[in-house]
Amino acid sequence: MKIKSILVANRGEIAIRVFETAKKMGIKTFAIKTSKEPNALYVRMADEVIDFSLTKEDLPEFLDIERIISAAKERKAQAIHPGYGFLAESPYFARRCEEEGIIFIGPSAGAIYKMGNKTIAKQIATRHNVPLLKGSLGTVSNFKEALNISHSIGYPVILKAAAGGGGRGMRIVEVPSQMEKMFKLATTEAEKAFNDSSVFIEKYVKNPRHIEFQILADKHGNVVHLGERECSIQRKHQKLMEEAPSIALDDDLRNRIGLAAVNIARAVNYIGVGTVEFLLDSDKCYYFMEMNTRIQVEHPVSEMITGIDLVEMQIKVAEDEVLPFEQKDIKLDGWAIECRINAEDVQSGFSPNLGIIDRIVLPKGKNIRIDSGVEDCSVVTPYFDSMIMKLIVHEPTREKAIASTYSALNKLWIKGIKTTIPFSKAVLNNQNFKNGDFNTSFVEKQMDKLYYEEADSEILAACFSAMHYAHEVEMDEKTVIDSDKSKNIDPWVLNKRLRSN
């Protein structure tokens, strides 16, 4: 069945991303307008706006399942695309869509539940002979049980939330004396983040690489992987930059891990796009970590090296179409790097930087892609994630991709707020990163400075200020001349204004 209308239950750049592909496919789109950002760019990109800002609700707009479903039914939207975050990994939301006859553009509720629960996912991986780190077979009920398990597998260990990911509900325990405190912190954070305090425990691998495989599956039993993404540039388990493919993998290792990812997807009759994540140690041994049952923030790098529109494939799979390719047809072409541009002050410990974006200047080029959720005069609020856009660059080789990404960052200007652009430049100029010699501890251990400053940055700033001042003076002088002609403004007031500049 062809989908004719989609409600996007999300915001920002991912909502715009879905709108663009849907419109290309001739599909009508609906956006949800919220009270927290009523004038956001994504709202104007949809064909029709559903205004949730008119009434005050205790539940945040993008978490109100019944309200979203009711809005879709009222407007006869055939499908709902959840984007990522919010309800994208809610088995209950997927089931409610199914019950109401609305197409959920994503996997089944059962697959979301099984892979979203980390302990169940690990059991599935075990049954399919996918390597796992040593740890608890299920959730751990108290810190004393955690101590017993840790004693048997050896320290350090890591506590992880069973119901979620993204770095929340995670705590590393180096020695037994830390366990009681860390167990309490992990369970408390897991409860707040996922409404589920359950945690499990596993051996902690120091300084691994974070490798994930993009998979795609239809409703007819066909499953393929689209190669890997390198996600080791992260801070506090939060990804900051990604690239595809990974310099750490050769064809043999890629095939072996890719097959493991495909087998895990098959085990739960997976449908749509998903990501299977692994840790890779210094000996090139890999271990299953988790599966994200949605499209990922970093999906553009996979699209760039395969030429496959993943959102389009999500929609076509939801329409019951058969995948138009097999694994042997998937070819990885060149190298792609993605920089997440967050509204954060790197020099203040990556603290959120809120405010109004005065002006944006974007780099251009056939190898450059910008996925943005903001424009001139956009307001960055405290209510949502700090990522405001992504810069993606594609080149034939990794060396050229690094150089072109740095060049593009130099042409990307965002005035009015502080962003993570200086951090991305610092990574790209780091020799260890250039050599491919890095892992998940890169930011903490291999970066001397978290931001990059051009040698002549002070001179450039002074020149920019001088040019800005000259422009303001020129405009004020024009105002004086125009006002002199009209005789409507007191010249003493204008003179005082000019002298104050």
PENOR-V119645 format. One record per residue. N is the residue number from 1. NEAR is the number of other ideal C-beta (glycine too) atoms within 12 Angstrom. D_FIRST is the distance of its C-alpha to the first C-alpha in Angstrom with 1 decimal. Layout:
# PENOR-V119645
n:N near:NEAR d_first:D_FIRST
n:N near:NEAR d_first:D_FIRST
This chain:
# PENOR-V119645
n:1 near:14 d_first:0.0
n:2 near:17 d_first:3.8
n:3 near:32 d_first:6.4
n:4 near:21 d_first:9.3
n:5 near:31 d_first:11.9
n:6 near:45 d_first:13.5
n:7 near:46 d_first:16.8
n:8 near:52 d_first:18.9
n:9 near:49 d_first:21.3
n:10 near:45 d_first:23.9
n:11 near:41 d_first:26.5
n:12 near:43 d_first:28.5
n:13 near:42 d_first:27.6
n:14 near:42 d_first:24.5
n:15 near:43 d_first:23.0
n:16 near:35 d_first:24.0
n:17 near:40 d_first:22.6
n:18 near:46 d_first:19.1
n:19 near:38 d_first:19.6
n:20 near:25 d_first:20.7
n:21 near:33 d_first:17.8
n:22 near:38 d_first:15.2
n:23 near:22 d_first:17.4
n:24 near:15 d_first:17.6
n:25 near:27 d_first:13.8
n:26 near:16 d_first:14.2
n:27 near:34 d_first:12.8
n:28 near:23 d_first:15.2
n:29 near:42 d_first:17.1
n:30 near:40 d_first:19.4
n:31 near:43 d_first:22.5
n:32 near:44 d_first:24.9
n:33 near:30 d_first:28.5
n:34 near:37 d_first:31.2
n:35 near:20 d_first:34.9
n:36 near:24 d_first:35.8
n:37 near:31 d_first:34.6
n:38 near:23 d_first:33.8
n:39 near:20 d_first:34.3
n:40 near:36 d_first:32.4
n:41 near:31 d_first:30.9
n:42 near:39 d_first:27.3
n:43 near:33 d_first:27.4
n:44 near:21 d_first:28.0
n:45 near:30 d_first:25.2
n:46 near:35 d_first:22.4
n:47 near:23 d_first:21.4
n:48 near:25 d_first:22.3
n:49 near:27 d_first:24.7
n:50 near:34 d_first:24.8
n:51 near:20 d_first:28.5
n:52 near:31 d_first:29.5
n:53 near:20 d_first:33.0
n:54 near:13 d_first:34.4
n:55 near:16 d_first:35.0
n:56 near:13 d_first:36.7
n:57 near:18 d_first:35.1
n:58 near:9 d_first:36.7
n:59 near:17 d_first:33.5
n:60 near:23 d_first:32.4
n:61 near:33 d_first:29.4
n:62 near:41 d_first:27.1
n:63 near:25 d_first:28.0
n:64 near:26 d_first:27.6
n:65 near:30 d_first:24.5
n:66 near:19 d_first:24.8
n:67 near:28 d_first:25.5
n:68 near:40 d_first:22.5
n:69 near:32 d_first:20.1
n:70 near:20 d_first:22.0
n:71 near:31 d_first:21.7
n:72 near:35 d_first:17.9
n:73 near:23 d_first:17.8
n:74 near:16 d_first:20.4
n:75 near:28 d_first:18.6
n:76 near:18 d_first:15.2
n:77 near:38 d_first:13.8
n:78 near:30 d_first:10.3
n:79 near:40 d_first:11.3
n:80 near:47 d_first:14.8
n:81 near:51 d_first:16.2
n:82 near:46 d_first:19.7
n:83 near:40 d_first:21.3
n:84 near:40 d_first:24.3
n:85 near:31 d_first:27.1
n:86 near:31 d_first:27.0
n:87 near:40 d_first:24.2
n:88 near:39 d_first:22.4
n:89 near:37 d_first:24.1
n:90 near:35 d_first:24.3
n:91 near:31 d_first:23.1
n:92 near:23 d_first:23.7
n:93 near:41 d_first:21.5
n:94 near:37 d_first:18.5
n:95 near:23 d_first:19.4
n:96 near:27 d_first:19.8
n:97 near:37 d_first:16.4
n:98 near:23 d_first:15.1
n:99 near:16 d_first:17.6
n:100 near:25 d_first:16.6
n:101 near:17 d_first:12.9
n:102 near:36 d_first:12.3
n:103 near:35 d_first:10.4
n:104 near:46 d_first:13.4
n:105 near:46 d_first:13.2
n:106 near:45 d_first:15.7
n:107 near:45 d_first:17.0
n:108 near:30 d_first:17.4
n:109 near:27 d_first:20.3
n:110 near:22 d_first:22.3
n:111 near:36 d_first:22.2
n:112 near:37 d_first:23.1
n:113 near:28 d_first:26.0
n:114 near:31 d_first:27.3
n:115 near:44 d_first:27.4
n:116 near:38 d_first:28.4
n:117 near:33 d_first:31.4
n:118 near:44 d_first:33.7
n:119 near:31 d_first:35.8
n:120 near:30 d_first:32.9
n:121 near:40 d_first:31.5
n:122 near:34 d_first:35.0
n:123 near:26 d_first:35.3
n:124 near:32 d_first:32.1
n:125 near:35 d_first:33.5
n:126 near:24 d_first:36.8
n:127 near:18 d_first:35.2
n:128 near:23 d_first:33.8
n:129 near:15 d_first:37.1
n:130 near:34 d_first:36.0
n:131 near:25 d_first:39.3
n:132 near:33 d_first:39.9
n:133 near:33 d_first:42.8
n:134 near:23 d_first:45.3
n:135 near:35 d_first:44.9
n:136 near:32 d_first:44.2
n:137 near:20 d_first:41.9
n:138 near:22 d_first:40.5
n:139 near:33 d_first:41.3
n:140 near:36 d_first:45.0
n:141 near:19 d_first:46.5
n:142 near:20 d_first:49.5
n:143 near:28 d_first:51.5
n:144 near:15 d_first:54.0
n:145 near:23 d_first:51.3
n:146 near:37 d_first:50.1
n:147 near:26 d_first:53.7
n:148 near:18 d_first:53.9
n:149 near:33 d_first:50.8
n:150 near:35 d_first:51.8
n:151 near:17 d_first:55.2
n:152 near:18 d_first:53.7
n:153 near:24 d_first:51.4
n:154 near:20 d_first:53.7
n:155 near:26 d_first:53.4
n:156 near:24 d_first:51.8
n:157 near:40 d_first:48.7
n:158 near:41 d_first:45.7
n:159 near:45 d_first:44.3
n:160 near:45 d_first:40.5
n:161 near:38 d_first:38.4
n:162 near:39 d_first:36.3
n:163 near:35 d_first:33.4
n:164 near:36 d_first:33.0
n:165 near:35 d_first:34.1
n:166 near:29 d_first:34.8
n:167 near:25 d_first:38.5
n:168 near:29 d_first:38.8
n:169 near:36 d_first:40.7
n:170 near:34 d_first:42.3
n:171 near:33 d_first:46.0
n:172 near:30 d_first:48.2
n:173 near:36 d_first:51.2
n:174 near:18 d_first:54.0
n:175 near:17 d_first:56.7
n:176 near:22 d_first:57.1
n:177 near:13 d_first:58.8
n:178 near:24 d_first:55.6
n:179 near:33 d_first:53.3
n:180 near:22 d_first:54.0
n:181 near:20 d_first:53.4
n:182 near:34 d_first:50.3
n:183 near:37 d_first:48.8
n:184 near:22 d_first:49.3
n:185 near:25 d_first:47.8
n:186 near:40 d_first:44.7
n:187 near:35 d_first:43.9
n:188 near:21 d_first:44.6
n:189 near:28 d_first:42.3
n:190 near:33 d_first:39.6
n:191 near:21 d_first:39.9
n:192 near:17 d_first:39.7
n:193 near:25 d_first:36.8
n:194 near:27 d_first:34.6
n:195 near:18 d_first:36.2
n:196 near:26 d_first:37.2
n:197 near:27 d_first:40.6
n:198 near:31 d_first:40.0
n:199 near:46 d_first:41.1
n:200 near:43 d_first:41.7
n:201 near:48 d_first:44.2
n:202 near:40 d_first:44.3
n:203 near:28 d_first:46.7
n:204 near:31 d_first:46.7
n:205 near:32 d_first:46.6
n:206 near:20 d_first:48.6
n:207 near:23 d_first:47.4
n:208 near:32 d_first:44.3
n:209 near:40 d_first:41.6
n:210 near:41 d_first:38.1
n:211 near:43 d_first:35.6
n:212 near:46 d_first:31.8
n:213 near:49 d_first:29.1
n:214 near:47 d_first:25.7
n:215 near:51 d_first:23.2
n:216 near:46 d_first:19.5
n:217 near:40 d_first:17.5
n:218 near:31 d_first:14.1
n:219 near:23 d_first:12.9
n:220 near:15 d_first:14.7
n:221 near:15 d_first:18.1
n:222 near:27 d_first:18.7
n:223 near:37 d_first:20.8
n:224 near:37 d_first:22.8
n:225 near:44 d_first:25.2
n:226 near:44 d_first:25.8
n:227 near:41 d_first:29.5
n:228 near:46 d_first:31.6
n:229 near:50 d_first:32.6
n:230 near:43 d_first:36.2
n:231 near:44 d_first:36.4
n:232 near:40 d_first:40.1
n:233 near:41 d_first:41.2
n:234 near:33 d_first:41.0
n:235 near:27 d_first:43.2
n:236 near:18 d_first:43.4
n:237 near:30 d_first:40.2
n:238 near:27 d_first:38.3
n:239 near:36 d_first:37.0
n:240 near:42 d_first:38.5
n:241 near:47 d_first:37.7
n:242 near:43 d_first:35.5
n:243 near:49 d_first:35.4
n:244 near:42 d_first:33.6
n:245 near:41 d_first:34.7
n:246 near:39 d_first:37.7
n:247 near:31 d_first:41.2
n:248 near:34 d_first:41.9
n:249 near:29 d_first:39.7
n:250 near:14 d_first:40.4
n:251 near:14 d_first:38.0
n:252 near:11 d_first:39.2
n:253 near:26 d_first:38.7
n:254 near:32 d_first:35.3
n:255 near:21 d_first:34.2
n:256 near:26 d_first:35.6
n:257 near:41 d_first:34.2
n:258 near:36 d_first:30.8
n:259 near:25 d_first:30.7
n:260 near:36 d_first:31.7
n:261 near:44 d_first:28.8
n:262 near:33 d_first:26.3
n:263 near:28 d_first:28.0
n:264 near:45 d_first:27.8
n:265 near:41 d_first:24.0
n:266 near:27 d_first:23.7
n:267 near:30 d_first:26.0
n:268 near:36 d_first:23.6
n:269 near:25 d_first:20.4
n:270 near:40 d_first:19.5
n:271 near:40 d_first:16.0
n:272 near:45 d_first:15.8
n:273 near:45 d_first:19.1
n:274 near:49 d_first:22.4
n:275 near:46 d_first:26.1
n:276 near:46 d_first:28.7
n:277 near:44 d_first:32.2
n:278 near:43 d_first:35.5
n:279 near:35 d_first:39.2
n:280 near:36 d_first:41.3
n:281 near:23 d_first:45.0
n:282 near:18 d_first:47.9
n:283 near:15 d_first:48.1
n:284 near:22 d_first:44.4
n:285 near:21 d_first:43.5
n:286 near:37 d_first:40.0
n:287 near:32 d_first:39.0
n:288 near:37 d_first:35.6
n:289 near:43 d_first:35.5
n:290 near:44 d_first:32.1
n:291 near:44 d_first:28.4
n:292 near:42 d_first:26.6
n:293 near:45 d_first:23.0
n:294 near:44 d_first:21.7
n:295 near:43 d_first:22.1
n:296 near:41 d_first:25.8
n:297 near:41 d_first:28.1
n:298 near:39 d_first:29.3
n:299 near:45 d_first:26.0
n:300 near:39 d_first:27.2
n:301 near:48 d_first:29.8
n:302 near:46 d_first:27.4
n:303 near:36 d_first:25.3
n:304 near:41 d_first:28.6
n:305 near:38 d_first:29.9
n:306 near:32 d_first:26.7
n:307 near:21 d_first:25.1
n:308 near:32 d_first:21.7
n:309 near:27 d_first:19.8
n:310 near:37 d_first:19.0
n:311 near:43 d_first:17.1
n:312 near:34 d_first:14.9
n:313 near:37 d_first:14.4
n:314 near:47 d_first:13.8
n:315 near:41 d_first:10.8
n:316 near:34 d_first:9.5
n:317 near:37 d_first:10.4
n:318 near:38 d_first:8.6
n:319 near:25 d_first:5.2
n:320 near:17 d_first:7.0
n:321 near:24 d_first:8.8
n:322 near:18 d_first:12.4
n:323 near:30 d_first:15.2
n:324 near:18 d_first:16.8
n:325 near:22 d_first:20.2
n:326 near:16 d_first:22.6
n:327 near:23 d_first:25.5
n:328 near:8 d_first:27.9
n:329 near:16 d_first:26.0
n:330 near:30 d_first:26.4
n:331 near:18 d_first:29.5
n:332 near:32 d_first:31.2
n:333 near:23 d_first:32.7
n:334 near:26 d_first:35.5
n:335 near:35 d_first:36.0
n:336 near:45 d_first:34.4
n:337 near:50 d_first:36.0
n:338 near:44 d_first:34.7
n:339 near:46 d_first:37.0
n:340 near:40 d_first:36.0
n:341 near:44 d_first:37.9
n:342 near:39 d_first:38.8
n:343 near:35 d_first:40.9
n:344 near:33 d_first:43.7
n:345 near:24 d_first:47.4
n:346 near:32 d_first:48.0
n:347 near:19 d_first:51.8
n:348 near:13 d_first:51.5
n:349 near:15 d_first:49.7
n:350 near:27 d_first:46.1
n:351 near:17 d_first:46.6
n:352 near:25 d_first:43.9
n:353 near:28 d_first:45.0
n:354 near:23 d_first:43.9
n:355 near:23 d_first:44.4
n:356 near:21 d_first:43.4
n:357 near:31 d_first:42.4
n:358 near:19 d_first:44.8
n:359 near:19 d_first:43.5
n:360 near:30 d_first:41.1
n:361 near:20 d_first:41.7
n:362 near:24 d_first:39.1
n:363 near:29 d_first:39.8
n:364 near:15 d_first:38.2
n:365 near:19 d_first:37.5
n:366 near:12 d_first:34.9
n:367 near:27 d_first:35.1
n:368 near:29 d_first:34.8
n:369 near:31 d_first:31.8
n:370 near:32 d_first:32.1
n:371 near:38 d_first:29.5
n:372 near:34 d_first:31.2
n:373 near:41 d_first:30.9
n:374 near:40 d_first:34.2
n:375 near:30 d_first:36.2
n:376 near:18 d_first:39.8
n:377 near:18 d_first:40.9
n:378 near:33 d_first:38.2
n:379 near:26 d_first:39.5
n:380 near:38 d_first:39.3
n:381 near:28 d_first:39.5
n:382 near:15 d_first:40.4
n:383 near:20 d_first:37.3
n:384 near:32 d_first:34.8
n:385 near:29 d_first:34.9
n:386 near:31 d_first:37.4
n:387 near:34 d_first:35.1
n:388 near:45 d_first:34.8
n:389 near:42 d_first:33.6
n:390 near:44 d_first:33.2
n:391 near:48 d_first:34.9
n:392 near:44 d_first:33.5
n:393 near:43 d_first:35.5
n:394 near:34 d_first:34.8
n:395 near:29 d_first:37.7
n:396 near:18 d_first:38.6
n:397 near:19 d_first:40.8
n:398 near:30 d_first:41.3
n:399 near:20 d_first:44.7
n:400 near:19 d_first:43.3
n:401 near:38 d_first:40.4
n:402 near:32 d_first:43.0
n:403 near:22 d_first:45.1
n:404 near:32 d_first:42.3
n:405 near:43 d_first:40.9
n:406 near:33 d_first:44.5
n:407 near:23 d_first:44.9
n:408 near:36 d_first:41.7
n:409 near:39 d_first:42.8
n:410 near:23 d_first:46.1
n:411 near:22 d_first:44.3
n:412 near:34 d_first:42.2
n:413 near:22 d_first:44.1
n:414 near:36 d_first:43.2
n:415 near:21 d_first:46.1
n:416 near:23 d_first:46.7
n:417 near:32 d_first:45.5
n:418 near:28 d_first:46.2
n:419 near:39 d_first:43.5
n:420 near:43 d_first:43.2
n:421 near:42 d_first:43.6
n:422 near:32 d_first:47.2
n:423 near:36 d_first:46.0
n:424 near:42 d_first:43.5
n:425 near:34 d_first:46.4
n:426 near:32 d_first:48.7
n:427 near:41 d_first:46.3
n:428 near:36 d_first:45.9
n:429 near:26 d_first:49.7
n:430 near:29 d_first:50.4
n:431 near:17 d_first:51.9
n:432 near:23 d_first:50.5
n:433 near:34 d_first:47.0
n:434 near:21 d_first:47.6
n:435 near:15 d_first:49.0
n:436 near:24 d_first:46.0
n:437 near:19 d_first:48.4
n:438 near:34 d_first:46.7
n:439 near:31 d_first:44.9
n:440 near:37 d_first:43.7
n:441 near:26 d_first:47.3
n:442 near:34 d_first:47.5
n:443 near:35 d_first:47.6
n:444 near:19 d_first:50.2
n:445 near:17 d_first:52.4
n:446 near:24 d_first:51.9
n:447 near:29 d_first:51.8
n:448 near:16 d_first:55.2
n:449 near:17 d_first:53.7
n:450 near:28 d_first:50.3
n:451 near:28 d_first:50.3
n:452 near:26 d_first:51.4
n:453 near:20 d_first:53.9
n:454 near:18 d_first:54.7
n:455 near:9 d_first:58.4
n:456 near:11 d_first:58.9
n:457 near:16 d_first:56.5
n:458 near:12 d_first:59.4
n:459 near:13 d_first:60.5
n:460 near:16 d_first:57.0
n:461 near:15 d_first:56.7
n:462 near:13 d_first:60.1
n:463 near:14 d_first:59.2
n:464 near:19 d_first:55.9
n:465 near:14 d_first:57.9
n:466 near:14 d_first:60.6
n:467 near:14 d_first:58.1
n:468 near:18 d_first:56.4
n:469 near:15 d_first:59.8
n:470 near:15 d_first:60.9
n:471 near:15 d_first:57.8
n:472 near:18 d_first:58.5
n:473 near:19 d_first:62.1
n:474 near:16 d_first:61.2
n:475 near:17 d_first:58.9
n:476 near:24 d_first:61.6
n:477 near:19 d_first:64.3
n:478 near:16 d_first:62.1
n:479 near:23 d_first:61.8
n:480 near:24 d_first:65.7
n:481 near:16 d_first:66.1
n:482 near:15 d_first:63.7
n:483 near:21 d_first:65.2
n:484 near:16 d_first:68.7
n:485 near:12 d_first:67.7
n:486 near:13 d_first:66.4
n:487 near:10 d_first:69.2
n:488 near:12 d_first:66.8
n:489 near:19 d_first:66.9
n:490 near:14 d_first:69.9
n:491 near:18 d_first:70.9
n:492 near:12 d_first:72.4
n:493 near:16 d_first:69.0
n:494 near:24 d_first:67.3
n:495 near:18 d_first:70.0
n:496 near:14 d_first:69.7
n:497 near:20 d_first:65.9
n:498 near:21 d_first:66.4
n:499 near:12 d_first:69.2
n:500 near:11 d_first:67.0
n:501 near:18 d_first:64.6
